[in-house]
Amino acid sequence: MPRQAHFGLGPARLMWIAALAALICSAATVVRRPPVVPVQTRPRARDLATGKILVARRSLVDPNFAETVILLVQHDDEGTAGLIINRQTKIPLSKLSQEMDSAKGRTDRLYSGGPVQPAGIMALLRSRTKPDDAKAVVQDLYVISSKAALEKTVASGAAASTFRIYLGYAGWDAGQLAWELRMDAWDVLPANPGIVFDAHPETLWPRLAEEESMQLVFLNPGYRSGAACCRMYSSTRSVPGPM
């Protein structure tokens, strides 16, 4: 179950969108299943860092995180915070126009960032220069969590290809995410701003999951050919025995 850890980074508290966020994020019981593919190598806690990207394994069935891709925006001794980057909502940015005049007419969509504090918002911005009140995540990628900085960025006309707003976030207490790695819940990818602003977020998880699955199959000595991966991940998600 996601927990609300205490982080130095806090989402802006805009309570007037609480009703919208409540339609998107809901609590659910965590159910863990064993990994679908036995492999020689697996992500470890030392692979975790700010800027890394989590890809949910097919065995992760918690509805809060199933089929998600998450950017870690903070990882330290206190815990971990991240934003789900592939759950685009149907809510246009213009819904924020009551608080931000510059949001009027914006048709780009808000994202569901996670189940923690769904009434708050954060934003990710790709910029060559560090914006005021922003925190660097990796390379030219920044996270914005103050209302003033959000208003300024929207007013600047930042495009959806470099600027996205998220309702809520995902949070783990210290050691919790490392435990989930041991349970084979996640794959950990290197930092990559291009993934964060992928033009087709609705297909991002299956594309990344398939890529990781193929790599795991080739690493597993029980499978002798790449053809096995094509049969392994069918629409029914059945898993054949070793070839």
BELGIZI-V74239 format. One record per helix or strand. SS is the DSSP state (helix for helix, strand for strand). FROM is the first residue (numbers start at 1). TO is the last residue. If there is no record, write none. Layout:
BEGIN
SS;FROM;TO
SS;FROM;TO
END
This chain:
BEGIN
strand;12;13
helix;15;22
strand;32;32
helix;45;47
strand;53;56
strand;60;60
strand;69;76
strand;79;84
strand;88;92
helix;93;96
helix;101;103
strand;109;112
strand;116;126
strand;134;138
strand;141;144
helix;147;155
strand;163;173
helix;176;182
strand;186;189
helix;193;196
helix;201;219
helix;227;232
END
